[in-house]
Amino acid sequence: FLRRPLLHFAWSPPSMMASACVSRALRKAASAGRSRHFASGDLKKTLVHAEHVADGGKMVDFAGYSMPVQYTKVDAPHTLSIIDSTKWTRESASLFDVSHMCSIRWTGKDAFDFVERVTTADVKGLDVMRGTLSVIPNETGGIIDDTMVTKCHSKEHGEHVYQVVNAGCAPKDLKHFEEQLGKFGGDVKMEVLWDSRGLYALQGPKAVAIVEKLAGKDLSKVSFGESLWLNLLGAECLVSRCGYTGEDGVEIFVPEEAAVKVWSALKNMPEVKLAALGARDALRLEAGLCLYGHDIDETITPIEAGLTWVIGKSRRDPKAKNPFIGAEPILAQIADKSLVKKLRVGLMQPAGPPAREGATIETPEGQHVGVVTSGTMSPILRKNVAIGYVD
């Protein structure tokens, strides 16, 4: 986190605990970009929903899915507080179910061109089985969603693009892609892979060793951002070395028929504890990672969000034949910093309760210079941390 010693937060009582901050963050994140509303009985379920319930998961509505925010069953092996779950992830390995996120497979001879049109990724410049964080920009340069884009290869589909988008934003993302496909007119096929596969994030310093044990393969040469196909308990799984916690780890895409079996095998490893939405939010905030609907949205450009690096160098040519949507305002901010009116920063407040989302950031003289977008108490630093924007 970037310390800003001349700034302080203005907030109103009452005091808040870290769990309250996390709950507020999750409620807004769950609703960000949603075009559907569900009654409790209509919530979608991931393939391991029954396992969450059996292990004491406290289930909440998250982006239309019934998802665990924490495991609370008395005397159960995976029951930890959000603080202890965060610490476990930093010290060992935690298993998260992120199957609610939406996957898309792009195939066809023009697939790379299309994905480069709707994201800022340099797909053609990626090595095969290499991925990158990117954004889906709108015409004004704002962020429709953040996304992972991988140049993948499989026996069945050859070279193609495998993309993952946020669950809460998926309906609007897919609508946007369909609209752009109609304008693009090339040879591109969009295959949505949502509830037909498991997606698990195993995060922490011991995560890779656990996958090595399960797969019987050495993964020491697999670098961050790289993907490979691994046979896990007889199932061909796509495994990517990446994550959303600030730790080493992997995300594992598992075929439907093996989803419960692979989840159970990972869960039963002695180094592993289950973790849920509460710890995930604390972990990403400690790492200074953006949460869509809080720290980035359709009014914020990647330059303002400190995400200039997600725009591939080859994508920064104003005269490119296939510019990404929103290229003009985004590239103008890269070329002329005076066009950037606010910047995302990390803050550590010296005292008081964690800053509320929406709290103003002021100078000691009381001048309003920004706003907090995320805040909590860091279980690792034992200090209050926040993300915000300053003028």
Sequence and secondary structure as in RCSB ss.txt:
>XXXX:A:sequence
FLRRPLLHFAWSPPSMMASACVSRALRKAASAGRSRHFASGDLKKTLVHAEHVADGGKMVDFAGYSMPVQYTKVD
APHTLSIIDSTKWTRESASLFDVSHMCSIRWTGKDAFDFVERVTTADVKGLDVMRGTLSVIPNETGGIIDDTMVT
KCHSKEHGEHVYQVVNAGCAPKDLKHFEEQLGKFGGDVKMEVLWDSRGLYALQGPKAVAIVEKLAGKDLSKVSFG
ESLWLNLLGAECLVSRCGYTGEDGVEIFVPEEAAVKVWSALKNMPEVKLAALGARDALRLEAGLCLYGHDIDETI
TPIEAGLTWVIGKSRRDPKAKNPFIGAEPILAQIADKSLVKKLRVGLMQPAGPPAREGATIETPEGQHVGVVTSG
TMSPILRKNVAIGYVD
>XXXX:A:secstr
    TT EEE  SS   HHHHHHHHHHHHHHTT      GGG B  TTHHHHHHTTEEEEEETTEEEEEEE  TT
 TT   HHHHHHHHHHSEEEEE TTSEEEEEESTTHHHHHHHHSS  TTTS TTEEEEEEEE TTS EEEEEEEE
EEEETTTEEEEEEEE TTTHHHHHHHHHHHHHHH SS EEEEESTTEEEEEEESTTHHHHHHHHHTS  TT  TT
BEEEEEETTEEEEEES  SSSS EEEEEEEGGGHHHHHHHHHTSTTEEE  HHHHHHHHHHTT   BTTTB TTS
 TTTTT GGGS GGG  TT SS  TTHHHHHHHHH GGG   EEEEEE SSSS   TT EEE TT  EEEEEEEE
EEETTTTEEEEEEEE 
